[in-house]
């Protein structure tokens, strides 16, 4: 009930091909996140699945049935937009009822589903308000409510949290994950925020310039990035990547080491550097180390605190078993 | 935001404009009120220098009891209503059409707006002589081409003809305002409704039309104010004959053709009251819409 298959799908706008031939299968009930830098084609891909854009060539199948030429309304998918796209002149109740009204669902059934959705999303007190009278988080929940009542085969989310403030974003992230666990419906979620991708996804699809760079579970991507792009994109703060002599010592063109896999000492170690800015988060401290002779700046993460001041000398030692090696094409050497 | 100092400076700088506007409005208004209570027939020797006779409300009573009064109200309402209905309906449709991406969009939009720049006298003359003339008009030729007897537009169908002429002038205005309103519609809303299963017709009635609600009220408000006062179109085409005498035309006839300034002024005061009633209603509608 919600398996989506893309087969050699391409999309061109005029002469510009934004999605080169692409194959992807999203399993039923899976929470899939499309992640990538802006302009990588992740939103376009979502709109192709939704049917809001026509694909240039290839096939899309939903539940094994070809949906390439099926209009958006008939695909059984529900979408939550970045701007929420609520109908401003309708009350929350009417907004949520709209897709059911269009589908000709009987009144009692409409009422039952609205009550259920409102209860699940804490909207019961707001049903008679207009969207303009709601806060960002509440509008977001109305948009999700409007999607839920259709009982779709899959939910599509297009950067739904990017208009919310940081605290609300963390809250909504949990709510959406919770919703997925409860409904067990396929969800496709587009974001440029790798933290959202890591925390919510069952499966992450990393995109760059319309190409799929890697598909896998969050931890697979974290521990075994397929290439330097994925290595640099997934994880916060970013993986330290260096090339040159240090990399050749390990038999690779580029080597990468995550900030948390570097040991710090004041007396001895592999690389010597000078402490730059230290970011204290309480639980962790990120130290930016300069003048190591490797790259401009190496980021190190240590648990707790360290008595290192700006300008102090410091020694870094990578944990060799956690080192990522990449060849001349940027692909991982395993 | 503003300090005491900048507020008083602003008042000082606005003062000339306010004084000018007040003078512009108050002087004619007071004079109209003054004349409406006087017997003032210039051709019979009445003049301000000799002093005018006070007649109380006699002019007001005569104006409404005259046989031309109710027909003129009827003609006014039919013309205003007809033009509003045509311009708003066609304006919405044209706005949707012009909002579609097409080749030569810029030129087409300018052409659509063009009639608004033609002076009312000129456009009425063009319509009268070029289109509606029963002998040489284009419409007469068209009718003859189909073997039908040409319609004498301005006498047989005088009100519809006037509505047609005035609508042609005001359609660009409605289209322009509605087009800008349609352009401000969030495309994600349309896409959302498309995904929600709304067919094009439902999208129009549930999403586009409510979005245009405010713009439509503004079009109706502004047009009503101007349409109540149309004059040149009537003067040039029928001269007030064949039931096209509107309230403003009746006042013109009373003052200039019958040379009865007092009676015409009383009519003018009625027109002011009528326009204000319309304005209050419309302001309330617009006010409600602007709050939402």
Interface residues (C-beta under 8 A of the other chain):
Chain A: X50 X51 X52 X71 X72 X73 X77 X78 X79 X81 X82 X83 X85 X86 X87 X88 X89 X90 X98 X99 X102 X103 X130 X132 X146 X150
Chain B: X186 X188 X189 X191 X192 X193 X194 X195 X196 X197 X198 X199 X202 X206 X207 X210 X211 X213 X292
